[in-house]
């Protein structure tokens, strides 16, 4: 059996589900886009091709091999985008939760059923009422006693395609983990411009190491909620990214250990900041996958950390 354990974003990783870009399917039509950045590249004719995305994911996989991390991959579903495993499920402590995601993506979760079958059935939670309860793993960030959850409180929630986690999803997590401190963050959403769209919380915030964080202030609709994170981590421990760096997904790197991060090779300013603070930065190409408004954290579902 898999003994699940994930309490934060940065402890030493032992097992993970890494998505796959194999049999990714044709370029979607504009009406099929899940997010404004994908739509932008569909319309521009620059949407990523499968071979490039497979190559980028293999570079990620090689870093996991280097650090002796057990890697699971989804079973292949033909002509289906299976890159972003963070959306379909997530682990908190020793419980794995099947997310409440967009109905168009229901084919993705069965592809990791073989992993779920290795977990104690009592440690698997399935959101049954997905019409009511919406929550995706990109909106759920763990920091020991805290669970940070991204959401959207606008009255037009049901009309906003980029709003992925609602109050019912937050309440679901609060009921499952009553001993945790849950902080919620109302995120900026936009279908018109991906530079003004925080699709998930990890698109504008992520802890690194034991006391540091990457953050984009403009991703938060409520400055007081942004200030909560500044108060917790300390301004001196935070790397503030720009609007353009948020667009390129600079906050969506991935930690293998408290002192080891995987980052996109073009994130020059961020990678320098990390190295200056003692991190080992494993740089890989991931700019093609980033065109779908997701990056390294989005592509992973951590199962076991120390």
PyMOL commands that set and color helices and strands:
alter all, ss='L'
color gray80, all
select helices_A, chain A and resi 30-32+36-44+50-66+85-87+103-105+109-116+121-123+137-139+157-159+167-176+194-196+201-203+217-219+223-233+235-237+243-247+268-276+289-292
alter helices_A, ss='H'
color red, helices_A
select strands_A, chain A and resi 13-18+70-73+89-92+95-98+124-126+140-143+146-151+181-186+205-208+212-215+238-240+254-257+260-264+280-284+300-305
alter strands_A, ss='S'
color yellow, strands_A
deselect
rebuild
show_as cartoon
